[in-house]
Amino acid sequence: MSSDSGQNGATAAASPHRLELADHIDDGATFDYIVCGAGSSGSVLAGRLAADPAVTVLLVESGGDDDDERVRDPDLWPANLGSERTWDHVTEENTHLNGRRLAYATGRGLGGGGAVNAGVWARGHRSDWDSFAEQVGDPAWGYAHVLGHYRNIEDWQGAPDPERRGSGGPMRIRPSQDVHPLFSAFLDGAEATGISRFDSANGAMMEKDSGCAVRDENIHDGVRQTPFRRYVADRVGQPNLTVLPHTTVSRVLLRAGRAFGVEIVREGKPLRAHASQEVVLSLGAIGTPAVLIRSGIGDEAELRAAGIPVVQHVPGVGRNLDDHIRLPCVWEATDVPLPVPTRSQAVCFWEDGTRPGAPEFVMYVSPAPSVSPESAAQYPPPERCFTLMPAMRLRGGSRGRVRLASTDPLTRPRIETNFLADPDDVRSALSAVAMAREIGNSAALRPFAKREVSPASSATDTVELFVRNAVETYWHQSGTARMGRDDDTDAVVDARLKVHGIDGLRVADASVLPHVTVANTMAPSMVVGERAAEILTAEHG
Ligand SMILES: Cc1cc2nc3c(=O)[nH]c(=O)nc-3n(C[C@H](O)[C@H](O)[C@H](O)COP(=O)(O)OP(=O)(O)OC[C@H]3O[C@@H](n4cnc5c(N)ncnc54)[C@H](O)[C@@H]3O)c2cc1C
């Protein structure tokens, strides 16, 4: 392996954080496993597989290395948006959002979304995991089993909870420190609505219908703990692991119903890498369906229309795109000092009875304007303000779809979010905004709130117009290659993450989740990486 002379040149070579990454592979080189995508799931999987020195692993990533202050310092996370560290997808027009197109970024580079995100550690609710286990018919996806994965993943720094929290795992997790009074007031305001307060957002609270707490975060000594840094970086240099950045997977190589490698593009040149055991797609909920479709695995009518030879008719590929929608509501702030970093230190969850026992709503706070361009035009945010950001899950009728716009691997896919297509989701959005208004206008937040800016009304028509202009993604794209039972014709992979009808090909990332978890999706994506490692190790030794 030689030094990566990619984007940062000589200056970056002096950095103590710089890793000696591969800068080429031979055309036709063979590895036991090829893991495609070095994001939250792929990093966990590649790191776990490479722990066995007898196993060779190629980890391919389209983006660059992670030697970047915007990765290390979680307070700089917004600076990653629009940079080379993100795929800056833009959705198709959505008639339910007044024809708006949404910015729809995902992470790019070593660590993927886990290197650019806001550093919230949110593990998913018991009901999420139990519903996955039920949908795939395998208790190994259930909460009880997943708690074991979390105990292995975490090095928990908060109040001891040995039943639920791990110690000594790769990810150092702690409750947010030095909580600013704005966030304490937010928690007081949430409690005043009847929501109970918990010690941690990821302990017993993830077994209740509602709750509020200081958030947990994957930050240690001010440095973000990325899945890549914590699972892979220490193994870079091992002879059995090749990490190849700046390399894009164009398609899976398939013969007689079996995957035997991938076609990749590096510096504009196509190359092939072969896998003697398995190819795993961990390209995220937008990247994975795009590569499956380019490989001839997808809806046969769509493949034919794109001129791609049909290898396997799997109609669910790219469908069921799930996410949280975010509904930022703004208050002008008083002269009381506001926190400087834009990361929320508190969170609350609640349910509306759609899925009894499963919270549908989550809310964070930003001490800054965090609104869509259309909402900003309608309700200009003052210079000093804070934003309450309720978010909600979508019902089935509002799920979206990812399709190819071109067979070129670097051309953005077409993404339809379909947000708010289901009329019941409009009703839920109105109730989410009502809860934000109750907390934002509560006595607890009065010292911080000079006046409500948006929506500042309870009139249904006004709030509905506000909602359709305000909706934004929470960047929790999931579900586009979802797991399901063998007789579930819309599922893409089975409970063991194997692509239906194809041997030697698995998917391990947020795209396999049948629905988005209650809050953020990095930790659940890491569990998918852990499950994939558990499955592959059990099957291949
Ligand atoms: C701005 C932002 C803020 C977020 N905030 C939080 C948060 O605070 N907490 C939280 O839990 N979650 C957060 N998330 C979500 C979380 O980061 C993702 O859900 C999670 O990283 C998904 O993991 P993944 O492995 O499925 O995909 P990713 O982490 O996206 O990894 C996929 C990788 O595959 C690579 N790739 C894609 N296509 C190709 C190709 N053809 N060839 C080669 N490589 C390719 C990508 O570059 C990427 O590195 C945030 C996401 C974003 C974008």
The ligand as a Tripos MOL2 file, in Angstrom:
@<TRIPOS>MOLECULE
LIG
   53    58     1     0     0
SMALL
NO_CHARGES

@<TRIPOS>ATOM
      1 C1        -26.1600   15.7090    7.2950 C.3       1 LIG1
      2 C2        -26.5100   14.4580    8.0240 C.ar      1 LIG1
      3 C3        -26.7590   14.4930    9.4010 C.ar      1 LIG1
      4 C4        -27.1000   13.3210   10.0690 C.ar      1 LIG1
      5 N1        -27.2020   13.3420   11.4410 N.ar      1 LIG1
      6 C5        -27.2550   12.1620   12.1130 C.ar      1 LIG1
      7 C6        -27.0280   12.0970   13.5060 C.ar      1 LIG1
      8 O1        -26.7050   13.0920   14.1510 O.2       1 LIG1
      9 N2        -27.1210   10.8840   14.1190 N.ar      1 LIG1
     10 C7        -27.4290    9.7460   13.4340 C.ar      1 LIG1
     11 O2        -27.5660    8.6810   14.0460 O.2       1 LIG1
     12 N3        -27.6100    9.7750   12.0950 N.ar      1 LIG1
     13 C8        -27.4770   10.9300   11.4200 C.ar      1 LIG1
     14 N4        -27.5340   10.9410   10.0610 N.ar      1 LIG1
     15 C9        -27.8590    9.6760    9.3590 C.3       1 LIG1
     16 C10       -26.7340    8.6480    9.3740 C.3       1 LIG1
     17 O3        -25.4740    9.2400    9.2250 O.3       1 LIG1
     18 C11       -27.0010    7.6170    8.2680 C.3       1 LIG1
     19 O4        -28.2940    7.0650    8.4750 O.3       1 LIG1
     20 C12       -26.0220    6.4700    8.2590 C.3       1 LIG1
     21 O5        -24.7150    6.9360    8.0680 O.3       1 LIG1
     22 C13       -26.3910    5.4860    7.1440 C.3       1 LIG1
     23 O6        -25.4210    4.4690    7.1120 O.3       1 LIG1
     24 P1        -25.2110    3.6090    5.7970 P.3       1 LIG1
     25 O7        -24.0830    2.6830    6.0730 O.co2     1 LIG1
     26 O8        -26.5170    3.0480    5.3820 O.co2     1 LIG1
     27 O9        -24.8100    4.6470    4.6510 O.3       1 LIG1
     28 P2        -23.6790    5.7560    4.6160 P.3       1 LIG1
     29 O10       -23.1380    6.0200    5.9690 O.co2     1 LIG1
     30 O11       -24.2600    6.8790    3.8360 O.co2     1 LIG1
     31 O12       -22.5130    5.0610    3.7780 O.3       1 LIG1
     32 C14       -22.6070    4.7450    2.4120 C.3       1 LIG1
     33 C15       -21.2270    4.9410    1.8000 C.3       1 LIG1
     34 O13       -21.2430    4.3830    0.4880 O.3       1 LIG1
     35 C16       -20.5470    5.2710   -0.3770 C.3       1 LIG1
     36 N5        -21.0400    5.0580   -1.7500 N.ar      1 LIG1
     37 C17       -22.2780    5.3040   -2.2310 C.ar      1 LIG1
     38 N6        -22.3510    4.9310   -3.5310 N.ar      1 LIG1
     39 C18       -21.1390    4.4600   -3.8650 C.ar      1 LIG1
     40 C19       -20.6040    3.8530   -5.0390 C.ar      1 LIG1
     41 N7        -21.3420    3.6720   -6.1520 N.pl3     1 LIG1
     42 N8        -19.3150    3.3970   -5.0020 N.ar      1 LIG1
     43 C20       -18.5350    3.5070   -3.8810 C.ar      1 LIG1
     44 N9        -19.0040    4.0840   -2.7420 N.ar      1 LIG1
     45 C21       -20.2910    4.5380   -2.7280 C.ar      1 LIG1
     46 C22       -20.8670    6.6450    0.1430 C.3       1 LIG1
     47 O14       -19.9330    7.5870   -0.3250 O.3       1 LIG1
     48 C23       -20.8500    6.4190    1.6580 C.3       1 LIG1
     49 O15       -19.5720    6.6450    2.2020 O.3       1 LIG1
     50 C24       -27.2160   12.0950    9.3500 C.ar      1 LIG1
     51 C25       -26.9600   12.0540    7.9810 C.ar      1 LIG1
     52 C26       -26.6000   13.2120    7.3170 C.ar      1 LIG1
     53 C27       -26.3040   13.1370    5.8480 C.3       1 LIG1
@<TRIPOS>BOND
     1     1     2 1
     2     2     3 ar
     3     2    52 ar
     4     3     4 ar
     5     4     5 ar
     6     4    50 ar
     7     5     6 ar
     8     6     7 ar
     9     6    13 1
    10     7     8 2
    11     7     9 ar
    12     9    10 ar
    13    10    11 2
    14    10    12 ar
    15    12    13 ar
    16    13    14 ar
    17    14    15 1
    18    14    50 ar
    19    15    16 1
    20    16    17 1
    21    16    18 1
    22    18    19 1
    23    18    20 1
    24    20    21 1
    25    20    22 1
    26    22    23 1
    27    23    24 1
    28    24    25 2
    29    24    26 1
    30    24    27 1
    31    27    28 1
    32    28    29 2
    33    28    30 1
    34    28    31 1
    35    31    32 1
    36    32    33 1
    37    33    34 1
    38    33    48 1
    39    34    35 1
    40    35    36 1
    41    35    46 1
    42    36    37 ar
    43    36    45 ar
    44    37    38 ar
    45    38    39 ar
    46    39    40 ar
    47    39    45 ar
    48    40    41 1
    49    40    42 ar
    50    42    43 ar
    51    43    44 ar
    52    44    45 ar
    53    46    47 1
    54    46    48 1
    55    48    49 1
    56    50    51 ar
    57    51    52 ar
    58    52    53 1
@<TRIPOS>SUBSTRUCTURE
     1 LIG1         1 GROUP 0 **** ****
